[in-house]
Amino acid sequence: MIKAFFLIFEPSVAWDRIARARRSLIFITCLYLLPMVLLAAAVEGWGLNRWGKWQPSFQRFKEFSIHDIITFEAIQVGLSLIVIFLGALILLRISQTFENRRKYLDAFTTIAYGYSPLFLTRLLDAGPMVSPWATWGIGILLTIWILYQGIPRVMQPDPTHAFGLYLSAMIVVVLTSGLARFVTGLYLLGEVDFHHSYLTHKFPGLFQ
């Protein structure tokens, strides 16, 4: 959590330390990524249980059962991890079109730490009146900002390719995180009813 704040307010210093540390994929996943994701899920779940969520389309506060909250947050945690691992793979493939010396760990490190603001701002989703689109919007802008500092330090592209790789990474980040937020945001705002979804039909106990 502290490193997330350093990435936002002192991105150059934080990224230099990350690049020098060269942590393993297991270390980053277990000691940084998972705690951030689970903390965001726990805080948001607590808020949903205590206050519910304001759904402007219906002019009401939606109350969620404990079972629905646990299921929703489990799905959201899964989506978050998929977005990170898939985003890192896509970033690696893109970087290899410019040069072929980068490894998956480089791309994963960049994406995992780069997504820190998105998980940090998700803590605000605990508020009953806070729109999931607002927290995603703030988080994605901060992510775009810190990745501008991080990609050159971790991915180390050639100077002639650095900006092109950065723009490609922005597209990957916006699309992957935006798609995950689209699904979860629609559910929170009442635009999607998972009780009558395909998944619930295939797995009857999921949202019952």
C-alpha positions as CSV (number, residue, x, y, z in Angstrom):
1,M,0.0,0.0,0.0
2,I,2.8,2.4,0.9
3,K,4.6,1.7,-2.4
4,A,1.4,2.6,-4.2
5,F,1.5,6.1,-2.7
6,F,5.2,6.4,-3.6
7,L,4.4,5.4,-7.2
8,I,1.9,8.2,-7.4
9,F,3.8,11.0,-5.6
10,E,7.4,10.0,-6.3
11,P,7.1,7.8,-9.4
12,S,10.7,8.2,-10.6
13,V,12.2,7.2,-7.3
14,A,9.8,4.3,-6.8
15,W,10.3,2.9,-10.2
16,D,14.1,3.1,-9.9
17,R,13.8,1.0,-6.7
18,I,11.5,-1.5,-8.4
19,A,13.8,-1.9,-11.4
20,R,16.8,-2.4,-9.2
21,A,15.1,-4.9,-6.9
22,R,14.2,-7.3,-9.8
23,R,11.6,-9.2,-7.7
24,S,10.3,-12.5,-8.9
25,L,6.9,-13.1,-10.3
26,I,5.9,-15.1,-7.2
27,F,7.2,-12.4,-4.9
28,I,5.3,-9.6,-6.6
29,T,2.1,-11.6,-6.9
30,C,2.0,-12.9,-3.3
31,L,3.5,-10.0,-1.4
32,Y,2.3,-7.0,-3.4
33,L,-0.4,-7.7,-5.9
34,L,-2.7,-10.1,-3.9
35,P,-2.7,-8.0,-0.7
36,M,-3.7,-4.9,-2.7
37,V,-6.4,-6.8,-4.6
38,L,-7.8,-8.5,-1.5
39,L,-7.7,-5.3,0.6
40,A,-9.6,-3.4,-2.1
41,A,-12.2,-6.3,-2.2
42,A,-12.5,-6.4,1.5
43,V,-13.0,-2.7,1.9
44,E,-15.5,-2.5,-0.9
45,G,-17.4,-5.6,0.4
46,W,-17.6,-4.0,3.9
47,G,-19.1,-0.8,2.3
48,L,-21.6,-2.8,0.3
49,N,-22.6,-4.7,3.4
50,R,-22.9,-1.6,5.6
51,W,-24.5,0.9,3.2
52,G,-25.3,-0.8,-0.1
53,K,-24.9,1.1,-3.3
54,W,-26.8,4.0,-4.8
55,Q,-28.3,3.1,-8.2
56,P,-29.2,6.4,-10.0
57,S,-31.2,4.6,-12.7
58,F,-33.6,3.4,-10.1
59,Q,-33.2,6.2,-7.5
60,R,-32.6,3.7,-4.7
61,F,-30.0,2.2,-2.5
62,K,-29.4,-1.4,-3.4
63,E,-28.8,-3.8,-0.5
64,F,-26.6,-6.8,-1.1
65,S,-26.7,-10.1,0.8
66,I,-23.5,-11.4,2.3
67,H,-23.5,-14.3,-0.2
68,D,-23.9,-11.9,-3.1
69,I,-21.0,-9.7,-1.8
70,I,-18.7,-12.6,-1.3
71,T,-19.5,-14.0,-4.8
72,F,-19.1,-10.6,-6.4
73,E,-15.8,-9.8,-4.8
74,A,-14.5,-13.2,-5.6
75,I,-15.4,-12.6,-9.3
76,Q,-13.8,-9.1,-9.1
77,V,-10.6,-10.5,-7.6
78,G,-10.4,-13.1,-10.3
79,L,-11.0,-10.5,-13.0
80,S,-8.3,-8.2,-11.5
81,L,-5.8,-11.0,-11.6
82,I,-6.7,-12.0,-15.2
83,V,-6.4,-8.4,-16.3
84,I,-2.9,-8.1,-14.8
85,F,-1.5,-11.4,-16.2
86,L,-3.2,-11.0,-19.5
87,G,-2.2,-7.3,-19.8
88,A,1.4,-8.3,-19.1
89,L,1.3,-10.9,-21.8
90,I,-0.1,-8.5,-24.3
91,L,2.5,-5.8,-23.3
92,L,5.3,-8.4,-23.8
93,R,4.1,-9.3,-27.3
94,I,3.8,-5.7,-28.2
95,S,7.3,-5.0,-26.9
96,Q,8.7,-7.9,-28.9
97,T,7.5,-6.2,-32.1
98,F,10.0,-3.5,-31.4
99,E,12.7,-5.7,-29.9
100,N,13.0,-9.3,-28.7
101,R,15.0,-9.0,-25.5
102,R,12.3,-8.4,-23.0
103,K,11.0,-11.1,-20.7
104,Y,7.5,-11.7,-19.2
105,L,8.8,-10.7,-15.8
106,D,9.6,-7.2,-17.1
107,A,6.1,-6.8,-18.5
108,F,4.4,-8.3,-15.4
109,T,6.4,-6.0,-13.1
110,T,5.4,-3.0,-15.1
111,I,1.7,-3.9,-15.2
112,A,1.4,-5.1,-11.6
113,Y,2.9,-2.0,-10.1
114,G,1.4,0.2,-12.7
115,Y,-2.1,-0.8,-11.8
116,S,-1.6,0.3,-8.2
117,P,-3.7,3.5,-8.5
118,L,-6.6,1.4,-9.8
119,F,-6.6,-0.7,-6.7
120,L,-6.0,2.2,-4.4
121,T,-8.9,4.2,-5.8
122,R,-11.1,1.1,-5.6
123,L,-11.1,1.6,-1.8
124,L,-13.3,4.6,-2.4
125,D,-15.9,2.2,-3.9
126,A,-16.9,1.4,-0.3
127,G,-18.8,4.7,-0.3
128,P,-22.5,4.2,-1.1
129,M,-22.7,7.3,-3.3
130,V,-19.4,6.8,-5.1
131,S,-19.8,5.8,-8.8
132,P,-17.6,2.9,-9.9
133,W,-16.9,4.9,-13.1
134,A,-15.5,7.8,-11.1
135,T,-13.0,5.6,-9.2
136,W,-12.0,3.8,-12.4
137,G,-11.5,7.1,-14.2
138,I,-9.3,8.6,-11.5
139,G,-7.4,5.3,-11.2
140,I,-6.7,5.0,-14.9
141,L,-5.5,8.6,-15.2
142,L,-3.0,8.0,-12.3
143,T,-2.0,4.7,-13.9
144,I,-1.3,6.4,-17.2
145,W,0.8,8.9,-15.4
146,I,3.0,6.5,-13.4
147,L,3.5,4.1,-16.4
148,Y,5.0,7.0,-18.3
149,Q,7.7,6.9,-15.7
150,G,7.8,3.1,-15.3
151,I,8.0,1.7,-18.8
152,P,11.4,3.3,-19.6
153,R,12.9,2.1,-16.3
154,V,11.6,-1.5,-16.3
155,M,11.0,-2.4,-19.9
156,Q,14.0,-0.4,-21.1
157,P,13.0,0.0,-24.7
158,D,15.2,1.8,-27.2
159,P,14.7,5.5,-27.1
160,T,13.2,5.5,-30.6
161,H,10.6,2.9,-29.6
162,A,9.9,4.1,-26.0
163,F,6.9,6.4,-26.8
164,G,5.3,3.9,-29.2
165,L,5.5,1.2,-26.5
166,Y,4.1,3.6,-24.0
167,L,1.1,4.4,-26.2
168,S,0.5,0.7,-26.9
169,A,0.6,0.0,-23.1
170,M,-2.0,2.8,-22.5
171,I,-4.4,1.1,-25.0
172,V,-3.9,-2.2,-23.3
173,V,-4.4,-0.8,-19.8
174,V,-7.5,1.2,-20.7
175,L,-9.2,-1.7,-22.6
176,T,-8.5,-4.5,-20.2
177,S,-9.2,-2.6,-17.0
178,G,-12.1,-0.8,-18.7
179,L,-13.7,-4.1,-19.7
180,A,-13.4,-5.5,-16.2
181,R,-14.9,-2.3,-14.7
182,F,-17.7,-2.4,-17.3
183,V,-18.9,-5.8,-16.1
184,T,-18.5,-5.1,-12.3
185,G,-19.8,-1.5,-12.6
186,L,-23.0,-2.5,-14.4
187,Y,-23.7,-5.0,-11.7
188,L,-23.2,-2.5,-8.9
189,L,-25.4,0.0,-10.6
190,G,-28.2,-2.5,-11.2
191,E,-27.8,-2.5,-15.0
192,V,-27.0,-6.3,-15.0
193,D,-28.8,-9.0,-13.0
194,F,-26.4,-11.9,-12.4
195,H,-29.3,-13.9,-10.9
196,H,-30.6,-14.4,-14.5
197,S,-27.2,-14.6,-16.2
198,Y,-25.7,-17.5,-18.3
199,L,-23.3,-18.3,-15.4
200,T,-26.1,-18.6,-12.9
201,H,-27.9,-20.9,-15.3
202,K,-24.8,-23.1,-15.6
203,F,-24.0,-22.8,-11.9
204,P,-27.3,-22.5,-10.1
205,G,-25.7,-21.8,-6.7
206,L,-23.6,-18.9,-7.8
207,F,-25.9,-16.0,-7.0
208,Q,-28.7,-17.8,-5.1
